[in-house]
Amino acid sequence: MTPAHGVSAFRRPQPIKPKAGQESVWDYPRPPRVEPRSERVIVRVGGQVIADTTDAVRVLETSHPPVYYLPLDAFPADVLVPVEGTSFCEFKGEAHYFDVVAGGVVVPRAGWTYPEPTRGFEALSTRVALYPGRTDSCEVNGEQVTSQDGDFYGGWITGQIVGPFKGGPGTAGW
């Protein structure tokens, strides 16, 4: 459609130029890639630490903040409660969801996993990702994570990452 029809033509947003030590999400690949990380990742829900690990991986995809996946065995028993329903990612396959339960709090569908991911994403089969905005806090090496706008993607934004980021209003066509 043209602007005359009330919809503006698609335009890729102008990437923010990264400073020393930063990454631009516009330099991330598509299709995405999985990258092992050794930073200390701590997640809190219900006032309790529910995960504390240096064995995370992150998924990097053009225009998206990284999504951190933590080992399932980094979570105490009964914190991740499987729930009904799945979604499908064209790259990673079928996602299954968890309620996160800790400190008397139940956070519906706050985590997800790919128990049988597609080729190239095998590292995700024993890991879970969490929406940082649904937790009390997520930290990477002591830095508080900011959650990605919108409720579809689960990106983790730190000072190391620059955008603009897909997920908020008006970004669906990126």
Number of C-alpha atoms within 10 A of each C-alpha: 9 9 8 7 7 8 9 10 9 11 8 10 14 9 15 14 12 14 11 7 8 13 18 21 23 21 13 18 14 12 11 17 16 19 13 14 14 12 15 15 21 20 23 18 22 17 14 13 17 21 19 18 17 17 15 22 23 20 21 22 19 20 24 27 31 25 22 25 26 26 20 17 12 16 17 12 10 11 17 23 15 16 13 9 10 12 11 11 11 8 15 20 16 17 18 20 23 22 19 23 18 18 13 10 12 16 17 14 20 21 24 24 24 25 17 16 18 16 10 12 17 15 17 25 16 15 20 27 25 25 21 25 19 18 19 13 20 26 19 19 13 11 15 17 19 17 21 23 15 14 12 10 18 25 28 24 22 17 12 12 20 21 21 18 22 22 20 14 8 8 15 8 8 13
